[in-house]
Amino acid sequence: MIVASPKSITELKSIIERHKKVLFAGCGTCVTVCLAGGEREVSISSYAVRMARRLDRNPVEIIQITIERQCENEFLKDLAEPASKVEAIVSFGCGAGVQAIAERFPDKPVYAALNTQFLGVLEDQAIWTEKCMGCGNCMLEHFGGICPVTRCAKRLLNGPCGGSIEGRCEVDSGKPCAWQLIYDRLMRIGQLERLEEVIPPKDWSTAWYSGARKVVRKEHQV
């Protein structure tokens, strides 16, 4: 899922300081799960910003709404009525949600309330870790389901760098060496021979370096 973290109330207050009536829009999927942009977080932030603005003698009216998903036009229509009543919109969605709202309401300023971090998984209570860069050319079958592009600090595809110590990363000793994890995983599933494969240089044209990407599934189009 997409993992994001909230901007501080001080920063949020600064972003909307010129506006007197604002819509705070939450998103009910990824950012709700990672406790950053759901209905609860929108409510808490709205209260805090209103109080902060009141103390600054610059009160603000905030309308709150949380929709199912901000990244789909089908759900963005639920923002139409409240958006018509405000000067600006603050999105508590990921970066894609912010941009989707800006495209849907081109005459309204749209601001981001969150910092979008990465694609990750929930490791423990309130702890998320990055697992995927979304490079567009998945090679996980070669590595036992562990991504060295994301999890190796040096993005190595043909074995470790040789600098790890006791299974810890040379760059950050607080993290496990990705290639130690790959080795252990391949041994466990009986595919250690995969380490003898020579992986060619990665085709980065499918990744973010080439600009904004688009996926078209013609078989599902009407």
N, C-alpha and C positions, 0 to 999 in steps of 0.2 A: 504494500500500500504506500501511498504518498505520505511522508512524514513532514510535519511543519511545526514551527514553534512560534508563540505569540510575540509580537513587538511589545515593548514596555508601554505602560500607560502614558509616561512622559512623551515618548515618541509618537504615540497614537494621538495624543492631545495636540502635539505640534503639527501633525499632518493635516488636521482638520480645523486649525485655529481660525481660518478665515470664514468658516461656514457656521451658520446659525441653526440650520435644520439638516440633519444627516440620517441616512439609512444605514444601519448596521446589519449586514446580511451574512448569516451563517450557512454552513454546508453540512449536510447530514451524513456524509460518508467518511472518507479517509480522515479528514481533520477532526471529525467528531470522535473517531476511534482513538486518535493520538492526543485527545484532550486539549486541542488547540483552537478549534473553530466551530464547535457545535452550539446548540441552543444555550447550554449552561455557560459556556465561555463568552458568548455574545452578551448574555445578560449581565455577567460579572463586569465585563469591560465597559458596557454601557453605563452602569452605575458608577464605576470608578471615574470614567471620563466626565460624566455630568457633575460629579462632586468636585473634580479638579478644576473644571471650567467655572463652576460657581465660586470657588475660592479665588479664582483669578478675576472675578467680576466680569466674566465673559460667558454667560450661560449658553447652553446649547440644548436643542430639542433633538432627541434621538428616537427614531422608530426602529424596532427590532423585528426581524423575520429570519427564519431558518428554512431553507428549501432542501429538497432531497439531494440534488446534485447541481453544483454550479457549472459544471463542464458540459451540460447538455441543454440545448435550446428548449427542449420540451418542458423543463422545469424552470427555466429563466422567465417564462411568461408570468409566473407567480410574483415576480418582482415588479411587474409593470405598474400596478396601481400604487404601491408604496413609493416607488421610484419617482412617480409623477409629482409627489408631494414634498420632495426634498431638493436641496441644492447639490448634494453629493452623495455618493455611495461608498461605504467602506466594506470591502469584501473580506470575510473571514474564511475564504477558501484558499486553495493552493494558487500558484502563479497562473495555472491554466484557467481557473475559475475567475480570477481577477480580469484576465484578458477577454474571457468570454462575455463577462458582464459589460466591459468597456465597448465591445463590438455591438452588443445588443442595445446599449443605451449611449450612442455616440455623442449626445449633447450633454452628458453628465460627467463630471469629474469622478473617476473611480480610483480608490486607493486600496493598498494592500495592508491588512492588519496583521498578517503573518509573514514569517520568513520560511519559504519552502526549502526543505533540507535535502531529502533523498527518497529513494524507493527502499523500503526496509521492512523489517518484521519486529514483532513484539518479543523481546527476549525474556523480560521479567516485568514485574509490576512497574509501569511508567518508565520502562527502558526500551528504546528502539535502536536498532543497529542497521546500517546500510548494507544491503545485499546485492543490489543491482543498479548499474549506471544507465540502463536503457540504451545500450550501444547499438541496438538494431541488428546485431549479427551474433546470436547466442551460440556459444560453444561449450555449454555446460556438460554435454555428453562426454567430452574429453577429460573432464576434471572431476568426475565423481559427483557432480552437482554443486561444486564449490567454485565460485567465480574469481579467478585471479585478476581479472581486469578491474574488479571492484575491490577485492580484499587484499591484494598484494600492493604494497606501497609503490612498487616499481613497475607494476603492470606486466610482470614477466609471464610468458606463455610456455616456456620450455624448461621449467625447473627453477629451483630457488637461486638466490643471488650468492649464497655462501656466507652471508654475514649474519644469519640468524644464530641466536644462542639459546640452547635448551628449548627450542620450539617457539621462541619469542622473536618478533620482528626487529630487524636491525634499526629501522627508522623510528619505531615506537615500541619500546619494550613492554608497554602495557597491552599490546595486541599480539595475538598469536600469529605465527608465520603462516601465511595462506598455503604455502607449499607443503608445510608440515601437515596441515589439515587435509590437503589433497592426497598426500601420500597415505596417511592413516585411513582415509575414507576408501581409496582405491584398494588398499590391502584388505580392508574389512569386507568389501563386496567382491573380492576375487578378480579384480581388473588391474592389477599392478602393472601388467604388460603395456598399458596405455602410456606409461611414462617413457616408453621407447619410441613413441610416435614423435615426429618432428612437426610441430605446428607452424605453418607458414605465417609470415607477418600479417597482422590483423588488418582487415579492410575497414578503415575508419570512415569511408565515404557514407556508410549507413548511420553514423553517429552524429552527434550534435555539431561537430566541426563544420559540416557542410551547410549549416543553417537550419531553419525550421523544417521539420519533417512532416510528412503526411502519409496516412495509411488509407488506402481505398480498397474495400472488399466488394468488388463488382458483383459477386455471386449473391450478395445480400441486398443489393440495391433494387428498387422497384422502378 
